[in-house]
Amino acid sequence: MKTFFKWDEPSRVEVRIARDAEVAAHWRRVCRLVDQRDGRQCRCCGKRTDPDDVGLQRGHRHHIQYKSACGPDETWNVVTLCAVCHNEEEHRHRLRIEGNADEALTFWRKEADGVWYVVRRELTVRVVEHD
């Protein structure tokens, strides 16, 4: 007969540390796949970016469906944006992104008159529809 003691079970802290390490490893895998898919270019304007850089050359991995709205850390929901598109446009609510990042995206920009215009539409990943 086997006896179980409370100290044989992992503590809540140990469980939390293990779960956090697993989440961090998953995020690193997603970032690596997104960097490969997007070629380290802003999917909105096409500018070359580097997620490891600082300043205006820095690329941002942006969640299409925000994490605060329960958006998952999956490649279809994460897109590379340059610093200008990310900070000046997206988080000031002048840029809207629709679609699946693994397939094709549509980028909408809100002009001064308050009307939304399509500024870039992809046919597939990084293949842009031209007028």
Biotite code that builds the C-alpha atoms (Angstrom):
import biotite.structure as struc

atoms = struc.array([
    struc.Atom([0.000, 0.000, 0.000], chain_id="A", res_id=1, res_name="MET", atom_name="CA", element="C"),
    struc.Atom([1.343, 3.409, -1.043], chain_id="A", res_id=2, res_name="LYS", atom_name="CA", element="C"),
    struc.Atom([0.984, 6.378, 1.261], chain_id="A", res_id=3, res_name="THR", atom_name="CA", element="C"),
    struc.Atom([0.552, 9.884, -0.156], chain_id="A", res_id=4, res_name="PHE", atom_name="CA", element="C"),
    struc.Atom([1.764, 12.842, 1.787], chain_id="A", res_id=5, res_name="PHE", atom_name="CA", element="C"),
    struc.Atom([1.057, 16.483, 1.132], chain_id="A", res_id=6, res_name="LYS", atom_name="CA", element="C"),
    struc.Atom([4.744, 17.206, 0.536], chain_id="A", res_id=7, res_name="TRP", atom_name="CA", element="C"),
    struc.Atom([4.795, 14.608, -2.279], chain_id="A", res_id=8, res_name="ASP", atom_name="CA", element="C"),
    struc.Atom([2.596, 16.911, -4.394], chain_id="A", res_id=9, res_name="GLU", atom_name="CA", element="C"),
    struc.Atom([4.032, 19.971, -6.169], chain_id="A", res_id=10, res_name="PRO", atom_name="CA", element="C"),
    struc.Atom([3.215, 23.262, -4.494], chain_id="A", res_id=11, res_name="SER", atom_name="CA", element="C"),
    struc.Atom([1.047, 25.924, -6.148], chain_id="A", res_id=12, res_name="ARG", atom_name="CA", element="C"),
    struc.Atom([4.169, 27.983, -6.724], chain_id="A", res_id=13, res_name="VAL", atom_name="CA", element="C"),
    struc.Atom([5.950, 25.087, -8.480], chain_id="A", res_id=14, res_name="GLU", atom_name="CA", element="C"),
    struc.Atom([2.872, 24.462, -10.649], chain_id="A", res_id=15, res_name="VAL", atom_name="CA", element="C"),
    struc.Atom([2.698, 28.173, -11.561], chain_id="A", res_id=16, res_name="ARG", atom_name="CA", element="C"),
    struc.Atom([6.421, 28.341, -12.417], chain_id="A", res_id=17, res_name="ILE", atom_name="CA", element="C"),
    struc.Atom([6.112, 25.278, -14.668], chain_id="A", res_id=18, res_name="ALA", atom_name="CA", element="C"),
    struc.Atom([3.028, 26.712, -16.419], chain_id="A", res_id=19, res_name="ARG", atom_name="CA", element="C"),
    struc.Atom([4.711, 30.101, -16.940], chain_id="A", res_id=20, res_name="ASP", atom_name="CA", element="C"),
    struc.Atom([7.785, 28.392, -18.439], chain_id="A", res_id=21, res_name="ALA", atom_name="CA", element="C"),
    struc.Atom([5.542, 26.431, -20.818], chain_id="A", res_id=22, res_name="GLU", atom_name="CA", element="C"),
    struc.Atom([3.686, 29.602, -21.907], chain_id="A", res_id=23, res_name="VAL", atom_name="CA", element="C"),
    struc.Atom([6.991, 31.439, -22.472], chain_id="A", res_id=24, res_name="ALA", atom_name="CA", element="C"),
    struc.Atom([8.368, 28.560, -24.570], chain_id="A", res_id=25, res_name="ALA", atom_name="CA", element="C"),
    struc.Atom([5.190, 28.538, -26.688], chain_id="A", res_id=26, res_name="HIS", atom_name="CA", element="C"),
    struc.Atom([5.443, 32.324, -27.254], chain_id="A", res_id=27, res_name="TRP", atom_name="CA", element="C"),
    struc.Atom([9.100, 31.963, -28.375], chain_id="A", res_id=28, res_name="ARG", atom_name="CA", element="C"),
    struc.Atom([8.033, 29.271, -30.888], chain_id="A", res_id=29, res_name="ARG", atom_name="CA", element="C"),
    struc.Atom([5.231, 31.497, -32.211], chain_id="A", res_id=30, res_name="VAL", atom_name="CA", element="C"),
    struc.Atom([7.629, 34.469, -32.551], chain_id="A", res_id=31, res_name="CYS", atom_name="CA", element="C"),
    struc.Atom([10.142, 32.357, -34.470], chain_id="A", res_id=32, res_name="ARG", atom_name="CA", element="C"),
    struc.Atom([7.422, 31.147, -36.878], chain_id="A", res_id=33, res_name="LEU", atom_name="CA", element="C"),
    struc.Atom([6.010, 34.671, -37.338], chain_id="A", res_id=34, res_name="VAL", atom_name="CA", element="C"),
    struc.Atom([9.508, 36.051, -38.094], chain_id="A", res_id=35, res_name="ASP", atom_name="CA", element="C"),
    struc.Atom([9.986, 33.345, -40.744], chain_id="A", res_id=36, res_name="GLN", atom_name="CA", element="C"),
    struc.Atom([6.536, 33.861, -42.262], chain_id="A", res_id=37, res_name="ARG", atom_name="CA", element="C"),
    struc.Atom([6.697, 37.676, -42.392], chain_id="A", res_id=38, res_name="ASP", atom_name="CA", element="C"),
    struc.Atom([10.358, 37.844, -43.400], chain_id="A", res_id=39, res_name="GLY", atom_name="CA", element="C"),
    struc.Atom([10.908, 40.503, -40.712], chain_id="A", res_id=40, res_name="ARG", atom_name="CA", element="C"),
    struc.Atom([8.945, 43.030, -42.763], chain_id="A", res_id=41, res_name="GLN", atom_name="CA", element="C"),
    struc.Atom([5.988, 45.159, -41.709], chain_id="A", res_id=42, res_name="CYS", atom_name="CA", element="C"),
    struc.Atom([2.935, 43.502, -43.233], chain_id="A", res_id=43, res_name="ARG", atom_name="CA", element="C"),
    struc.Atom([1.183, 46.882, -43.458], chain_id="A", res_id=44, res_name="CYS", atom_name="CA", element="C"),
    struc.Atom([3.753, 49.086, -45.217], chain_id="A", res_id=45, res_name="CYS", atom_name="CA", element="C"),
    struc.Atom([6.465, 46.598, -46.234], chain_id="A", res_id=46, res_name="GLY", atom_name="CA", element="C"),
    struc.Atom([9.274, 48.333, -44.300], chain_id="A", res_id=47, res_name="LYS", atom_name="CA", element="C"),
    struc.Atom([12.157, 46.113, -43.125], chain_id="A", res_id=48, res_name="ARG", atom_name="CA", element="C"),
    struc.Atom([12.078, 45.573, -39.343], chain_id="A", res_id=49, res_name="THR", atom_name="CA", element="C"),
    struc.Atom([14.054, 43.843, -36.635], chain_id="A", res_id=50, res_name="ASP", atom_name="CA", element="C"),
    struc.Atom([12.140, 42.753, -33.501], chain_id="A", res_id=51, res_name="PRO", atom_name="CA", element="C"),
    struc.Atom([15.412, 42.725, -31.546], chain_id="A", res_id=52, res_name="ASP", atom_name="CA", element="C"),
    struc.Atom([16.325, 46.330, -32.437], chain_id="A", res_id=53, res_name="ASP", atom_name="CA", element="C"),
    struc.Atom([15.375, 49.543, -30.644], chain_id="A", res_id=54, res_name="VAL", atom_name="CA", element="C"),
    struc.Atom([13.934, 52.748, -32.050], chain_id="A", res_id=55, res_name="GLY", atom_name="CA", element="C"),
    struc.Atom([12.163, 53.147, -35.365], chain_id="A", res_id=56, res_name="LEU", atom_name="CA", element="C"),
    struc.Atom([13.674, 50.008, -36.930], chain_id="A", res_id=57, res_name="GLN", atom_name="CA", element="C"),
    struc.Atom([12.121, 47.837, -34.224], chain_id="A", res_id=58, res_name="ARG", atom_name="CA", element="C"),
    struc.Atom([9.479, 45.404, -35.393], chain_id="A", res_id=59, res_name="GLY", atom_name="CA", element="C"),
    struc.Atom([6.485, 44.657, -33.221], chain_id="A", res_id=60, res_name="HIS", atom_name="CA", element="C"),
    struc.Atom([4.655, 41.369, -33.027], chain_id="A", res_id=61, res_name="ARG", atom_name="CA", element="C"),
    struc.Atom([1.084, 42.580, -32.862], chain_id="A", res_id=62, res_name="HIS", atom_name="CA", element="C"),
    struc.Atom([-1.972, 40.516, -31.924], chain_id="A", res_id=63, res_name="HIS", atom_name="CA", element="C"),
    struc.Atom([-4.783, 41.051, -34.438], chain_id="A", res_id=64, res_name="ILE", atom_name="CA", element="C"),
    struc.Atom([-7.297, 40.069, -31.790], chain_id="A", res_id=65, res_name="GLN", atom_name="CA", element="C"),
    struc.Atom([-5.868, 41.813, -28.711], chain_id="A", res_id=66, res_name="TYR", atom_name="CA", element="C"),
    struc.Atom([-4.676, 39.668, -25.816], chain_id="A", res_id=67, res_name="LYS", atom_name="CA", element="C"),
    struc.Atom([-6.899, 41.765, -23.550], chain_id="A", res_id=68, res_name="SER", atom_name="CA", element="C"),
    struc.Atom([-9.828, 40.494, -25.633], chain_id="A", res_id=69, res_name="ALA", atom_name="CA", element="C"),
    struc.Atom([-8.649, 36.876, -25.140], chain_id="A", res_id=70, res_name="CYS", atom_name="CA", element="C"),
    struc.Atom([-6.688, 36.771, -28.401], chain_id="A", res_id=71, res_name="GLY", atom_name="CA", element="C"),
    struc.Atom([-4.516, 33.644, -28.501], chain_id="A", res_id=72, res_name="PRO", atom_name="CA", element="C"),
    struc.Atom([-0.751, 33.453, -28.936], chain_id="A", res_id=73, res_name="ASP", atom_name="CA", element="C"),
    struc.Atom([-1.006, 31.638, -32.277], chain_id="A", res_id=74, res_name="GLU", atom_name="CA", element="C"),
    struc.Atom([0.613, 32.457, -35.615], chain_id="A", res_id=75, res_name="THR", atom_name="CA", element="C"),
    struc.Atom([-2.723, 33.223, -37.304], chain_id="A", res_id=76, res_name="TRP", atom_name="CA", element="C"),
    struc.Atom([-3.334, 35.984, -34.732], chain_id="A", res_id=77, res_name="ASN", atom_name="CA", element="C"),
    struc.Atom([0.158, 37.602, -34.663], chain_id="A", res_id=78, res_name="VAL", atom_name="CA", element="C"),
    struc.Atom([1.526, 39.913, -37.347], chain_id="A", res_id=79, res_name="VAL", atom_name="CA", element="C"),
    struc.Atom([4.770, 41.888, -37.687], chain_id="A", res_id=80, res_name="THR", atom_name="CA", element="C"),
    struc.Atom([4.350, 45.666, -37.795], chain_id="A", res_id=81, res_name="LEU", atom_name="CA", element="C"),
    struc.Atom([6.969, 48.424, -37.919], chain_id="A", res_id=82, res_name="CYS", atom_name="CA", element="C"),
    struc.Atom([7.125, 50.908, -35.043], chain_id="A", res_id=83, res_name="ALA", atom_name="CA", element="C"),
    struc.Atom([5.233, 53.590, -36.969], chain_id="A", res_id=84, res_name="VAL", atom_name="CA", element="C"),
    struc.Atom([2.349, 51.342, -38.035], chain_id="A", res_id=85, res_name="CYS", atom_name="CA", element="C"),
    struc.Atom([2.153, 49.775, -34.581], chain_id="A", res_id=86, res_name="HIS", atom_name="CA", element="C"),
    struc.Atom([2.383, 52.819, -32.318], chain_id="A", res_id=87, res_name="ASN", atom_name="CA", element="C"),
    struc.Atom([1.191, 55.711, -34.436], chain_id="A", res_id=88, res_name="GLU", atom_name="CA", element="C"),
    struc.Atom([-1.582, 53.896, -36.225], chain_id="A", res_id=89, res_name="GLU", atom_name="CA", element="C"),
    struc.Atom([-2.789, 50.690, -34.554], chain_id="A", res_id=90, res_name="GLU", atom_name="CA", element="C"),
    struc.Atom([-2.852, 51.756, -30.925], chain_id="A", res_id=91, res_name="HIS", atom_name="CA", element="C"),
    struc.Atom([-4.264, 55.162, -31.777], chain_id="A", res_id=92, res_name="ARG", atom_name="CA", element="C"),
    struc.Atom([-7.105, 53.353, -33.535], chain_id="A", res_id=93, res_name="HIS", atom_name="CA", element="C"),
    struc.Atom([-6.294, 54.664, -37.009], chain_id="A", res_id=94, res_name="ARG", atom_name="CA", element="C"),
    struc.Atom([-5.359, 51.250, -38.414], chain_id="A", res_id=95, res_name="LEU", atom_name="CA", element="C"),
    struc.Atom([-7.563, 48.180, -38.450], chain_id="A", res_id=96, res_name="ARG", atom_name="CA", element="C"),
    struc.Atom([-6.343, 44.724, -39.442], chain_id="A", res_id=97, res_name="ILE", atom_name="CA", element="C"),
    struc.Atom([-8.718, 41.989, -40.572], chain_id="A", res_id=98, res_name="GLU", atom_name="CA", element="C"),
    struc.Atom([-8.105, 38.402, -41.576], chain_id="A", res_id=99, res_name="GLY", atom_name="CA", element="C"),
    struc.Atom([-5.908, 35.450, -40.753], chain_id="A", res_id=100, res_name="ASN", atom_name="CA", element="C"),
    struc.Atom([-2.183, 36.264, -40.641], chain_id="A", res_id=101, res_name="ALA", atom_name="CA", element="C"),
    struc.Atom([-1.311, 32.783, -41.953], chain_id="A", res_id=102, res_name="ASP", atom_name="CA", element="C"),
    struc.Atom([-3.425, 33.354, -45.079], chain_id="A", res_id=103, res_name="GLU", atom_name="CA", element="C"),
    struc.Atom([-4.144, 36.969, -46.049], chain_id="A", res_id=104, res_name="ALA", atom_name="CA", element="C"),
    struc.Atom([-4.835, 40.268, -44.323], chain_id="A", res_id=105, res_name="LEU", atom_name="CA", element="C"),
    struc.Atom([-6.659, 43.474, -45.142], chain_id="A", res_id=106, res_name="THR", atom_name="CA", element="C"),
    struc.Atom([-5.383, 46.750, -43.687], chain_id="A", res_id=107, res_name="PHE", atom_name="CA", element="C"),
    struc.Atom([-7.773, 49.655, -43.200], chain_id="A", res_id=108, res_name="TRP", atom_name="CA", element="C"),
    struc.Atom([-6.690, 53.202, -42.323], chain_id="A", res_id=109, res_name="ARG", atom_name="CA", element="C"),
    struc.Atom([-8.938, 55.859, -40.825], chain_id="A", res_id=110, res_name="LYS", atom_name="CA", element="C"),
    struc.Atom([-8.451, 59.201, -42.535], chain_id="A", res_id=111, res_name="GLU", atom_name="CA", element="C"),
    struc.Atom([-8.966, 62.660, -41.029], chain_id="A", res_id=112, res_name="ALA", atom_name="CA", element="C"),
    struc.Atom([-12.545, 62.723, -42.349], chain_id="A", res_id=113, res_name="ASP", atom_name="CA", element="C"),
    struc.Atom([-13.343, 59.701, -40.138], chain_id="A", res_id=114, res_name="GLY", atom_name="CA", element="C"),
    struc.Atom([-13.868, 57.296, -43.048], chain_id="A", res_id=115, res_name="VAL", atom_name="CA", element="C"),
    struc.Atom([-12.059, 53.928, -43.216], chain_id="A", res_id=116, res_name="TRP", atom_name="CA", element="C"),
    struc.Atom([-10.176, 53.144, -46.460], chain_id="A", res_id=117, res_name="TYR", atom_name="CA", element="C"),
    struc.Atom([-8.455, 49.928, -47.538], chain_id="A", res_id=118, res_name="VAL", atom_name="CA", element="C"),
    struc.Atom([-4.753, 50.740, -47.805], chain_id="A", res_id=119, res_name="VAL", atom_name="CA", element="C"),
    struc.Atom([-3.424, 47.244, -48.446], chain_id="A", res_id=120, res_name="ARG", atom_name="CA", element="C"),
    struc.Atom([-5.031, 43.935, -49.276], chain_id="A", res_id=121, res_name="ARG", atom_name="CA", element="C"),
    struc.Atom([-3.032, 40.728, -49.460], chain_id="A", res_id=122, res_name="GLU", atom_name="CA", element="C"),
    struc.Atom([-3.865, 37.850, -51.789], chain_id="A", res_id=123, res_name="LEU", atom_name="CA", element="C"),
    struc.Atom([-1.639, 35.521, -49.758], chain_id="A", res_id=124, res_name="THR", atom_name="CA", element="C"),
    struc.Atom([1.079, 36.167, -47.185], chain_id="A", res_id=125, res_name="VAL", atom_name="CA", element="C"),
    struc.Atom([3.168, 39.145, -48.423], chain_id="A", res_id=126, res_name="ARG", atom_name="CA", element="C"),
    struc.Atom([1.599, 39.057, -51.901], chain_id="A", res_id=127, res_name="VAL", atom_name="CA", element="C"),
    struc.Atom([-0.239, 42.364, -52.263], chain_id="A", res_id=128, res_name="VAL", atom_name="CA", element="C"),
    struc.Atom([-3.205, 43.125, -54.489], chain_id="A", res_id=129, res_name="GLU", atom_name="CA", element="C"),
    struc.Atom([-2.409, 46.027, -56.838], chain_id="A", res_id=130, res_name="HIS", atom_name="CA", element="C"),
    struc.Atom([-4.968, 48.433, -58.254], chain_id="A", res_id=131, res_name="ASP", atom_name="CA", element="C"),
])
